[in-house]
Amino acid sequence: MTPARKEIYKTWIAAGLWLFLIAIESTDWLSAGNTGRFLYPFLHWLTGVDSFTFISWNFYIRKTGHVVGYFLLSFFLFRAWRATIPVSLSRARWSLQWARIAFFMTALVASLDEWHQTFLPSRTGTLHDVALDSAAALLAQLLIFAWFHFRDSSRSPAPAVAS
């Protein structure tokens, strides 16, 4: 197996495992009620938070989980598509094509995840969460672009001045 083929497999395995994790998190097992059962006693012990305040903490912890989860999914999908689809510039580190596919795939997963949750009595699927997840995916792609743009521009030599 060639090194390039190994790289493709590694990047898709990472993306696939992250998709699997999102699928697990979408089940009844990790609903707000179930996670609150172990999260509240821990946070109460750690910070002394009361049960009323914990309700809002739990909301923000869960929304932070959305942002982190879908940000990372978008990142992993970008890496996978970068390894899979060659672009005309053989040494390209960023491509709009990779970023676009990664973003739209992440938004699709977010939509399907929320749709799936509408069928579970302990979960609620909302368009707000799809928007939040998609915003996290877009943020990931913007940061990837900025990383490569500024990193590459700082390494490139200054253009020659014509005399």
Rosetta blueprint (number, residue, H / E / L):
1 M L
2 T L
3 P H
4 A H
5 R H
6 K H
7 E H
8 I H
9 Y H
10 K H
11 T H
12 W H
13 I H
14 A H
15 A H
16 G H
17 L H
18 W H
19 L H
20 F H
21 L H
22 I H
23 A H
24 I H
25 E H
26 S L
27 T L
28 D H
29 W H
30 L H
31 S L
32 A H
33 G H
34 N H
35 T H
36 G H
37 R H
38 F H
39 L H
40 Y H
41 P H
42 F H
43 L H
44 H H
45 W H
46 L H
47 T H
48 G L
49 V L
50 D L
51 S H
52 F H
53 T H
54 F H
55 I H
56 S H
57 W H
58 N H
59 F H
60 Y H
61 I H
62 R H
63 K H
64 T H
65 G H
66 H H
67 V H
68 V H
69 G H
70 Y H
71 F H
72 L H
73 L H
74 S H
75 F H
76 F H
77 L H
78 F H
79 R H
80 A H
81 W H
82 R H
83 A H
84 T H
85 I L
86 P L
87 V L
88 S L
89 L L
90 S L
91 R L
92 A L
93 R L
94 W L
95 S L
96 L H
97 Q H
98 W H
99 A H
100 R H
101 I H
102 A H
103 F H
104 F H
105 M H
106 T H
107 A H
108 L H
109 V H
110 A H
111 S H
112 L H
113 D H
114 E H
115 W H
116 H H
117 Q H
118 T L
119 F L
120 L L
121 P L
122 S L
123 R L
124 T L
125 G L
126 T L
127 L H
128 H H
129 D H
130 V H
131 A H
132 L H
133 D H
134 S H
135 A H
136 A H
137 A H
138 L H
139 L H
140 A H
141 Q H
142 L H
143 L H
144 I H
145 F H
146 A H
147 W H
148 F H
149 H H
150 F H
151 R H
152 D H
153 S H
154 S H
155 R H
156 S L
157 P L
158 A L
159 P L
160 A L
161 V L
162 A L
163 S L
